[in-house]
């Protein structure tokens, strides 16, 4: 009888602790406004001109924790974070080298940690700002801000605290920058330890024009089984694009869409179903816009295992790229290209589970 009472007390104690834990996370849940003004650190003075060539890179850096030797529990792997801080720093050094090797006017980066257990508290926002130097401004918006993520259930592998988000670096003057919250969310209590997806919008004045260059950096939902979050986010994005097009603005949208672009459907066979990049609907793209992707090279890999291009279980995706308005002409990024289009850099997923995508454009008068 005494043992039974002890067991009952133990269960009650555990349930109380769980309740307190969930209550604390609920109280401190990140609840951003629908529109948040973003500060522009080290804003530049150089202005954008019509007919001037501009270069872009979109790159999900995977918080410098998802390089070639990593797997991830949500993708069928076992790990919740890399084995050591040294590993993160090695990946981060490689990521910064990529930014130097392919210099562009606008870097649109996703999964950039400001402070997180999974990346051993390396401040990647500041690190990249320092690496790029005074020639670039910094804009940063959270899309993952959680006191503690208890997943996976492990003393060593759990994700823990996370402050992470979207980072845009520009060597042109930015007029204003905003974080726009995507509609939809997971239900409580899953919501309190999950991402709050958003897109960050930079408005840039153009010399001798009353129009603006609108640069959007986004990272859309993944692991959305019923597709409800994706549908709401895409509807929100479409409305935004139509509104900016009505103003006559020049629009560049870059990021990790977590969906397969229409022209890339069927290129890579679905081998693993831990994460499925569902296709963007054919009816999504508004009039006056076009996709800029590279279907010759995968932009992402599944993290079911460390990267092995010779393994039949290696799964690839094309989910990173750009959408641009039709008042923008896309040029060849490399002189050796056959066509004018965005290019995915085939870097063998050495430092991230994503490859960067680069693009060169010109604003048509």
N, C-alpha and C positions, 0 to 999 in steps of 0.2 A: 504493500500500500504506500509506503514511504517513497519507494522508487517511482510509483505512478505519479504521486504528487510532485516529485522532483521533475519528472519529464514534462508534466503539464505546466509547471512554473517556467521551465526552460523554453517551451514552445511559446508561452505568453510573452516571455522576455524578448524572444527573437522577433515575434510579430510586432511588438511595441517598437523595437529598434528599427524595423523596416518601415513602420508607419512614420516614425520621427524623421528617418532619412528621406522618404518621399515628401513629407511635409516641408522639410528644409529646402529641397530642390524646387518645390512648387513656389515657395515664398521668394526664392532668389531666381526664378525663371526669367530668362532674357525675353522681354516683351517690347520690341522696338516699335516705334510709330510707323505708320504706313510710308511716310516720307521723312527721311533724316538727312539734314545737311551734313556733308562730309567736308572736313577741313582739307585744304590743299597746302601741304608742307613744301616749302622751298619752291613756290610757284615760279615759273619761268617767264621771260619777257618776249621770247620769239613768237611771232604770230604766223598763223596759217594763211596761205594765199591760194587763190584759184589757180588751176593748172600746175600747181606744185606737186611733186611726187612725195608721198608719205608712206612710211613702212610700219607694219604692225606685227606683233607676235602674240598669239594666245597660247598659254602653257599652264596646264595643271601640274604643279610641281610636287604634288603628293606629300606635302609637308616634310620634304626631304627624308621621308621614312619608308618609301615604297619603291626603292630601286631594284636592280636586277636580282638581288639575292633574297628578296622579301616575298612573303605571302601574307594574306589577310583573312581573318576569320569569316568576314561577311561574304567573301568570294570562294569559300570552300577550303581556305587554308587554316592554319592553326594560330597565327600570331595576332596580337593586338597592337604591338609596337616593335620597333627594331630592338636588337639585343643590347645596344650600347649607344652612348652619346657620340662616341667616335664614329660609329656607323653613320649617324645622322649628319655629323660634320663633314664626312667624306662625300656623302650624297650632295650636301649643300654646296660644298666647294665645286662639285661638278656642275650643278645647276647654275651657279654664278658664272662659271666658265662658258656655259652655253649662251648666257645673256651677253657676255663680252664678245664671243665668236660671231654672233649674229646680231649686231647692233641695229636697233630699230628706233623709230620715233615714239612708238607707243607699245609698252609691254602690258598685256592684260593677263595677269597671273591669278590662278585659283589655288585653294588649299594652302594658303600662306599662313603659317602659325606665328602669332605674336608671343604666345606663351602657352605651352601645352605639355602634359606629361608624356604624350606619345612621341614628342620630338625633343624631350629632355630639356624643356624650357629655353631652347634656342630661339632668340627673337629674330625671326627670318625677315620680318618687315623692315626692321632697322638695318639688318645685315645687308639686304639687297640695296636699300637706299644708300648705304655707305659705299657699297661696291660700285654702283652706277655713278656715284659722285654728284657734284653740284649741278650738273647739266640736266638733271631730271627732277621733276616734282614727284611727290608721293601722295596718293589717295588710297585710303584703306577703309573697308567696311566689313563688319562682322557678318558671317552667316552661320557661325558655330560658336556659341558663347555659353558654356555650361560649367557649373561649379564642379560637377563630378559625374563621369559616365561610368557606370559599374559594369560595362560590357567590354570584353568577355568576362565571365565570372571566373576570375583568377587573381591571385595575389600579385602575380608578376606581369600578366599580360593585359590587365584592364586599362582602358583608355584614360580614365581619370579626368582631371580638369582640362578644359580646352578653351582657348581664345584663338579663333582662326577665321580667315575670311578671304575677301577679294582685294587684290592690290593692283592698282594701275599706276604706272610710272610714265611720265610724258616729258619730252624736252620742248614742248610748246606751251604757251600760256593757256591755262584753263580758267574759264570765266566762273563757272559754278560746278559743283559736284553733289550728287544726291544718291542716297541709298533708297531704292524702291522695294518694299516688301512684297514678295509674291503672295498671292492668296492661297488659302488652304494650309492644313497642318495635320500632323498625326494626332490621334485622340489621346486624351490624358489617361494614364500617366506617361505613356511612351513619348509624348510631346516634350516633356520637361527636360529630357536628356538627349534631345535630338537637334538637328540643324534647323535654323530659321532661314530658309532659302530667300535670296534676294538678288537684285541686279544693281550694279553701281553705274550711274550715268554721268558722263563728263560733257559739259557744254562748252564749246570752244568757238570764239568769235573768228570770223574770216575777214581778212583785209579787203576793203572795197566791196563788201557784200552785206546785205541785211539778213542773210541766212547764217546758220550755225552748223558746225560739224558736231554731230552727236555721237559720242563713243560709248558703247555699252559693254561692260564686263559682267559676265554671268556664269553661274554654276547651278544647273537645274537638278531636280530631284532624281535620286536613284533608289533602287529597292522599293519601288512603289508598285506593289503587286496588282492592285485593281486599276491603276492608271488614273485615279481621280486627281492626284496632285499634279501629275504631268498635264492633264487636260486643263486644269485651272491656270497653271503657270503659262502654258502656251497661249491660252486665250488672252491672258493679261499682256503678254509680249506682243501679240498680234494687234491688240488695241493700241498699245504704245507706238508701234511701228506706223500704223495708219495715221495716228495723230501727228507724228513728226513729219510724215510724208505730205500731209495736208499743209503743213507750214512751209514746205519746200526745203527743209533742212537736208543736209547730207548725213546719212546714217551708216555707222559701222557697228555691227554687233558681233562680238567675239567671245568664245568661251567653251566650256564643257557643257554640252547640251544633254548629255547622258541619254541620247537617243540617236538612232542611226539615221543619217541623212537619206532622203529618198533615192538619190543616185547611187548610194552605197548599199542598198538593200540586196542581200543575197551574195555579196562578194565573199563574206566569211561565213562558213557554215557554223551553226550553233552546236557546239560540242558539249559545253557545260551550261547548266541552267541556274547556277547560283545567282548570277546577275545577267539579265537579258536586256540588251539595248533595243527597246521596241522602236519601230520605225516612226519617224515624223510623218504625220498624215499628209497625203498628197495635196489636200485642200488648204493646208495651213498658210502657205506663203502668200502674203497680200500682193496685189498688183503693185508694180513699181519696185520690187525687190528680187534679189537672186542669191543663191547659195554660192559660197566660195569655199570649196573643199578639195582635197586631193584623194582620189579613190585608188591611187597606185600604192599607197603606203598606209598601214594601220596607224591610228592616232592613240590607241589605248590597248592594253592587254588585261586579261583577267588575272587576279592575284590568287589563284588557286594553288600556286606553287612558285618557287623561284623561276626566273625566266630561263626557258630553254627553247630556242627556236626550232630545234630538231625533235621536240616531243610532240606527239600527236594530241596531247591534252592541252596544248597551248591555245588559248582562245584570243582572237583579235577583234577589234571594233574600229569603226570610223564614227566618232561621236564629237570630235573637236573641230572647230572651223569658224567660218564667218558667214554673216548675212549682210549684204550691202544694198543700199538704194541704187536705183538705176541712173541717178545723176552722178554716179561715181564710175570711173573707168578703171578696171583692174589691169595692171601692167605685169610684165615678167619680173619676178623677184630675182631670178638668176638669168644671166644672159644666155645660158645654155638651155633654157626651157624651150619646149616646142610651142606651148600655148600660154596665153595670159591668164594666170589663175593663182590661187593660193597654193602653197607647197607645204606638205608635211615633211619635217626633217627626220630622216630615218637614223635615229641615234641608238637603236637597239635597246631602248628602255633601260639604259645604263643607270640613270640617276632618278628616274621616276617611272611610274606605270603608264605615263602618257608621253607621247612625242610632241614637241612644239609644232605649231602651224604658223607659217609666216606669209605675209601678203604685202604687195606694193600697189598703191592706188594713186589716182589723180582726180581731183575735184573738177568736174566739167563746168565751164562758165555758163 
